[in-house]
């Protein structure tokens, strides 16, 4: 028997229809039927009951299905193992990144990976951190650059890129501008401008407020640090950002440490424990790229959201 016969057999079993199975494996229906007949002759038993409109597995077919799937999986694993040894990584790598990310090292890692492995199709998707984490858990994403409030999201592995404390940011002339540091309670008298729920920075802020039973007035929300800073410059509220985000606007805004927020906002690459060679190879480039300049010297830190 041949692997293609097993592939056609599994396709018909799953589609329960020879026509749909033929479309799935990209050959004619007659070709699928002929190969299944050949497989049945070799096995000495019919695998499908063809008397109804749907192709239903016989007892023999049910017994064979699990083994057919296992054989196809083993063949795939064999090919992957050879590819790894031969340094021939192929397929698709889907990377997620938090909305508003312009972090240069991530793009450097993608570029270096693509040059080394042009046979891998790259896909890059934006979303907020919560949805990115769920995408990695569900297998829709291979890995993602997220903002987080904990070092490693449950069920995933992580590489922490940045760990920074939160700061309140105000323009010159603001009542808080001359203070050396402030507390969360000090913010209660002012509207707040910050990132939306689902971002790592907002999660850190909300948890810190909840721990003190504080309920600050969130006046405006934006996904990009630049937008939040621009709103604060115009006097529309006290901005809450990370240290490096605020550093980009030191010429027009004053950053005040939040003395009672000890939990840092994190920027991290996350991936599932069980991963293929493409993810493993990308992580190698990612570690190299992110081992560059200090956070304050890198491009925009919107991705800490």
Secondary structure, DSSP 8 states (H G I E B T S, - for coil): --HHHHHHHHHHHHHTSHHHHHHHHTS-HHHHHHHHHHHHHHHTS--EE-SSSS-EE-HHHHHHHHHHHHHHHHHHHHHHHHHHHTT---EEEEEEEETT---HHHHHHHHHHHHH-TTEEEEEEEE-HHHHHHHHHHTS-SEEEEEESSSS-TTEEEEEEEEE-EEEEE-TT-TTTT-SEE-TGGGGGS-EEE--TTSHHHHHHHHHHHHTT----EEEE-SSHHHHHHHHHTTS-EEEEEHHHHHTTTTT-EEEEETT--S-EEEEEEEESS--HHHHHHHHHHHHHHTSS-GGGSS--GGG-
